[in-house]
Amino acid sequence: MPIVDVSLLAGRTEEQLRGMISAVHDAVVRSLGVPPESVRVLVRELPPTHWAAGGETIAERQARA
């Protein structure tokens, strides 16, 4: 059973998330040749205060911009 775990910054619409889930699901089914019902897609949305790169949170970067 393939499990795809996607982490994103919060803020996308339900439609955007649904489209991404569908595209990821279809890509896994096609590329691995697994039954569609066996694919799991997990979406984790994180606030910009909980995502950092280079020792700086995204919230800090956004505030500076």
C-alpha positions as CSV (number, residue, x, y, z in Angstrom):
1,M,0.0,0.0,0.0
2,P,1.8,3.2,-1.1
3,I,1.5,6.1,1.3
4,V,2.4,9.6,0.1
5,D,2.9,12.2,2.8
6,V,2.7,15.8,1.6
7,S,3.6,18.8,3.8
8,L,2.5,22.3,2.7
9,L,2.2,25.7,4.2
10,A,-1.4,26.4,5.1
11,G,-3.5,28.6,3.0
12,R,-4.5,26.7,-0.1
13,T,-8.2,26.3,-1.1
14,E,-10.0,23.0,-0.7
15,E,-10.2,22.9,-4.5
16,Q,-6.5,23.2,-4.8
17,L,-5.8,20.5,-2.2
18,R,-8.4,18.2,-3.9
19,G,-6.7,18.7,-7.3
20,M,-3.3,18.0,-5.9
21,I,-4.5,14.9,-4.1
22,S,-6.1,13.6,-7.3
23,A,-3.0,14.3,-9.3
24,V,-0.7,12.6,-6.8
25,H,-3.0,9.6,-6.5
26,D,-3.2,9.2,-10.3
27,A,0.6,9.5,-10.7
28,V,1.2,6.8,-8.1
29,V,-1.3,4.5,-9.7
30,R,0.2,5.0,-13.1
31,S,3.9,4.8,-12.2
32,L,3.6,1.9,-9.8
33,G,0.8,0.0,-11.4
34,V,-1.0,-0.5,-8.1
35,P,-4.8,-0.7,-7.5
36,P,-6.3,2.8,-7.0
37,E,-7.9,1.8,-3.7
38,S,-4.5,0.9,-2.3
39,V,-3.0,4.5,-2.5
40,R,-3.1,6.7,0.5
41,V,-2.3,10.5,0.3
42,L,-1.8,12.3,3.6
43,V,-1.8,16.1,3.5
44,R,-0.3,18.1,6.4
45,E,-0.8,21.8,6.4
46,L,1.5,23.8,8.6
47,P,1.4,27.4,9.7
48,P,4.3,29.6,8.6
49,T,5.5,29.8,12.2
50,H,6.1,26.0,12.1
51,W,8.1,25.9,8.9
52,A,11.7,27.1,8.7
53,A,14.6,27.2,6.3
54,G,18.0,28.5,7.0
55,G,17.2,29.0,10.7
56,E,14.3,31.4,9.9
57,T,10.6,30.7,9.9
58,I,8.5,31.4,6.8
59,A,6.5,33.9,9.0
60,E,9.7,35.8,9.7
61,R,10.6,35.9,6.0
62,Q,7.1,37.1,5.1
63,A,7.2,39.8,7.7
64,R,10.5,41.0,6.4
65,A,9.4,41.1,2.8
